[in-house]
Amino acid sequence: MSAKKEVNLNSNDYKSMVLFSYSTKHLLKKDKVRFYYALKGRDGKSGIVKSCKIDHLGRTVLLVPEKYAEEVEEFLKFWKCKFDKKEVLIKK
């Protein structure tokens, strides 16, 4: 038998984040370019990823601090992207 690992969810050790996965399949190629400029910025330093301190984990996956989740959700709705949203705890 394997021993179960005890997990202590001390709030000081974890931070609340929101994991978004989204689709851009509905966008035309020119609109995908505009979407990614809005997401990442033209210079890689501006855009919602920088302003909301987002970790861009993959092509269509964003890890967002909880306080910016509503702003990111509105951004995805503006672009009419279908998305999934999951609240997660991340160890600091």
Backbone as a ProteinNet text record, in pm:
[ID]
protein_1_A
[PRIMARY]
MSAKKEVNLNSNDYKSMVLFSYSTKHLLKKDKVRFYYALKGRDGKSGIVKSCKIDHLGRTVLLVPEKYAEEVEEFLKFWKCKFDKKEVLIKK
[TERTIARY]
83	0	87	40.7	114.7	56.8	143.1	99.6	42.4	-66.7	-125.6	-44.9	-21.3	52.5	-46	-16.1	-97.7	-72.2	-178.1	-164	-217.8	-134.1	-173.3	-202.2	-326.8	-364.8	-361.5	-247.4	-227.3	-234.5	-320.1	-341.9	-215.7	-119.8	4.5	95.8	74	159.1	106.6	-19.5	-83.4	-145.1	-155.3	-227.4	-337	-447.5	-561.4	-536	-557.2	-539.5	-659	-672.3	-776.7	-710.4	-742.7	-687.2	-791	-754.8	-842.7	-786.4	-872.1	-835.2	-940	-896	-986	-960.4	-1052.8	-1040.9	-1048	-964.1	-969.3	-1007.5	-1061.6	-1096	-1195.1	-1281.3	-1384.5	-1330.6	-1209.7	-1153.5	-1089.8	-1109.1	-1037.7	-890	-804.8	-660.8	-621.6	-677	-642.2	-688.6	-802.4	-852.2	-770.8	-718.5	-630.4	-505.9	-452.2	-334	-368.4	-482.1	-525.9	-547.7	-607.1	-629.8	-496.7	-399.2	-270.6	-194	-210.8	-151.9	-215.7	-347.5	-416.6	-376.3	-354.6	-316.5	-172.9	-79.5	63.5	127.5	62.5	121.5	209.2	231.2	314.5	462	498.6	639.4	669.7	568.5	587.6	588.5	573.2	578.8	447.4	359.1	230.2	123.6	0.3	-106.4	-156.7	-265.9	-330.8	-244.6	-160.8	-73.7	17.6	74.5	165.9	89.5	-18.5	-89.9	-159.7	-195.9	-264.7	-175	-46.1	51.3	11.7	-20.8	-67.8	50.1	45.3	139.9	73.9	134.1	82.6	143.2	67.8	121.2	130.8	47.7	46	-24.3	-36.3	-96	-232.1	-314.4	-448.1	-478.4	-376.3	-395.5	-330.7	-410.5	-363.2	-383.4	-283.2	-293.3	-296.9	-410.4	-439	-455	-390.2	-416.5	-566.4	-619.3	-763.5	-819.1	-743.8	-796.2	-812.4	-749.6	-762.5	-855.5	-914.8	-995.6	-1113.2	-1180.8	-1297	-1254.1	-1141.8	-1090.8	-1055.9	-993.9	-957.7	-1083.3	-1179.8	-1306.5	-1374.8	-1376.9	-1435.4	-1357.1	-1225.3	-1141	-1178.3	-1191.5	-1226.5	-1368.6	-1459.6	-1597.1	-1599.6	-1519.1	-1511.1	-1471.2	-1377.5	-1330.2	-1418.2	-1524.1	-1619.8	-1552	-1453	-1382.8	-1459.8	-1474.9	-1527.5	-1414.1	-1448.4	-1343.3	-1394.7	-1300.8	-1323.4	-1247.9	-1305.3	-1242.4	-1243.9	-1127	-1114.7	-1036.9	-1088.7	-1017.1	-919.2	-795	-690	-609.1	-542.4	-447.4	-308.2	-219.1	-81.6	10.3	101.8	197.8	292.7	314.5	402	545.8
-118.7	0	124.3	223.7	349.6	443.1	519.1	612.8	737.5	787.5	910.9	1028.8	1122.8	1242.1	1343.2	1392.6	1492	1627.6	1696.5	1827.6	1933.2	2030.5	2140.6	2261.1	2302.9	2415.6	2546.5	2576.3	2701.5	2814.4	2911.7	3018.6	3100.9	3098.2	3172.6	3102.1	2973.1	2895.7	2891.3	2930.6	2919.3	3051.2	3070.4	3187.6	3141.5	3212.5	3180.5	3233.2	3146.4	3182.1	3127.5	3173	3121.6	3074.6	2952.9	2892.2	2905	2975.7	2991.6	2910.3	2834.4	2773.6	2822.6	2862.8	2928.3	2880	2913.1	2875.4	3000.1	3001	3110.6	3057.4	2936.4	2873.9	2955.8	3030.2	3107.7	3234.4	3275.9	3400.4	3380.8	3479.4	3480.7	3503.3	3467.9	3481	3623.9	3723.2	3862.9	3900.7	3844.3	3873.2	3800	3681.9	3611.9	3694.2	3758	3843.1	3959.2	4022	4133.7	4086.6	3966.9	3909.1	3889.6	3830.2	3804.8	3933.3	4036.5	4167.1	4223.2	4209.8	4258.5	4176.3	4047.3	3957.5	3982.8	3976.9	3984	4119.3	4201.7	4328.2	4309.1	4414	4404.4	4391.5	4447	4445.6	4334.6	4255.5	4150.2	4200.8	4331.5	4391.1	4457	4480.1	4538.5	4432.4	4470.6	4373.5	4327.3	4253.3	4212.2	4114.6	4036.8	3942.3	4019.1	4126.1	4205.9	4284.7	4352.1	4439.7	4362.9	4237.5	4156.8	4051.2	4057.9	3964.1	3818.2	3787.4	3655.3	3567.6	3440.2	3340.7	3274.3	3290.5	3229.1	3089	2989.3	2854.1	2775.8	2807.3	2736.9	2821.9	2770.9	2848.6	2906.7	2831	2878.9	2859.7	2869.7	2851.1	2967.5	3029.2	3142.6	3114.6	3145.4	3136.8	3280.1	3317.1	3456.4	3473.5	3576.4	3606.9	3634.2	3587.7	3595.8	3737.4	3838.4	3975.2	4026	3959.5	4000.8	3909.6	3809.8	3710.2	3772.9	3867.1	3929.9	4008.1	4077.5	4154.6	4061.6	3948	3851.5	3788.4	3758.7	3702.7	3800.8	3928.4	4030.3	4040.4	4029.6	4031.7	3917.6	3797.1	3679.9	3691.2	3745.5	3766.9	3869.7	3975.2	4077.9	4014.8	3921.8	3853.9	3733.2	3711.2	3601.9	3463.9	3450.2	3323	3233.6	3108.1	3010.2	2981.1	2971.2	2946.1	2864.2	2799.3	2726.7	2800.5	2805.1	2877.6	2787.8	2771.3	2688.3	2766.2	2765.4	2826.7	2724	2768.8	2678.7	2746.5	2664.3	2712.9	2677.5	2773.2	2754.7	2775.7	2683.4	2699.3	2813.7	2900.5	3017.7	2976.2
0	0	0	-73	-73	32.4	93.2	196.3	129.9	186.9	134.5	185.9	97.1	135.8	194.5	309.9	378.1	312.2	271.5	208.1	302.4	334.1	420.2	331.8	326.8	241.9	320.3	375.6	446.2	343.6	368.4	270.5	243.3	333.6	311.4	211.3	189.6	100.3	-43.6	-64.1	-195.3	-236.8	-367.2	-417	-512.1	-511.6	-597.7	-737.9	-835	-975.4	-1053.1	-1175.6	-1263.5	-1391.7	-1431.1	-1551.7	-1663	-1769.8	-1885.4	-2001.5	-2066.2	-2194.4	-2293.1	-2410.2	-2505.2	-2646.6	-2735.5	-2875.8	-2963.2	-3067	-3165.6	-3303.3	-3308.8	-3437.1	-3517.5	-3451.1	-3518.7	-3585.7	-3548	-3601.1	-3738.4	-3825.3	-3953.1	-3924.2	-4019.8	-3998.9	-3959.2	-4027.6	-3996.2	-3855.6	-3813	-3679	-3571.9	-3605	-3510.6	-3483.7	-3587	-3570.6	-3477.6	-3500	-3414.6	-3270.6	-3255.8	-3123.2	-3049.7	-3117.9	-3052	-3023.6	-3106.6	-3074.2	-2947.9	-2935.2	-2815.1	-2692.8	-2714	-2604.9	-2559.2	-2652.8	-2620.2	-2649.2	-2729.9	-2770.2	-2891.6	-2965.2	-3086.3	-3051.1	-2937.1	-2895.7	-2794.5	-2760.1	-2661.5	-2518.8	-2502.4	-2368.6	-2327.4	-2421.6	-2386.8	-2409.9	-2403.3	-2418.8	-2284.1	-2286.2	-2161.8	-2081.3	-2146.6	-2074.2	-1978.7	-2025.7	-1942.3	-1836.3	-1878.3	-1785.2	-1673.3	-1697.1	-1595.2	-1531.8	-1559.2	-1499.7	-1523.7	-1649.3	-1689.1	-1728.5	-1689.6	-1739.6	-1859.8	-1976.6	-2099.5	-2105.5	-2057.8	-2040.2	-2170	-2265.2	-2393.2	-2495.2	-2614.8	-2723	-2686.1	-2615.1	-2579.2	-2431.3	-2347	-2203	-2128	-2040.3	-1961.7	-1813.1	-1732.9	-1587.8	-1536	-1477.6	-1445.3	-1293.7	-1236	-1094.9	-1075.8	-966.2	-941.6	-958.4	-917.3	-923.9	-1067.9	-1165.9	-1306	-1386.1	-1322.1	-1393.5	-1467.7	-1405.3	-1469.5	-1594.3	-1585.5	-1699.6	-1816.9	-1788	-1892.2	-1951.3	-1867.4	-1915.8	-2012	-1977.7	-2066.2	-2197.7	-2189.9	-2309	-2403.5	-2349.3	-2431	-2486.3	-2408.5	-2456.3	-2569.1	-2556.1	-2660.6	-2794	-2789.3	-2911	-2948	-2870.4	-2894.1	-2891.9	-2805.3	-2789.5	-2692.5	-2728.9	-2634.6	-2537	-2409.2	-2311.2	-2194.6	-2127.8	-2003.5	-1895.1	-1778.2	-1667.6	-1545.1	-1482.9	-1363.4	-1256.3	-1135.7	-1024.6	-969.6	-947.5	-900.1	-788.7	-709.1	-609.7	-656.4	-652.9	-697.2	-577.2	-558.1	-448.2	-480.6	-383.3	-402.3	-414.5
[MASK]
++++++++++++++++++++++++++++++++++++++++++++++++++++++++++++++++++++++++++++++++++++++++++++

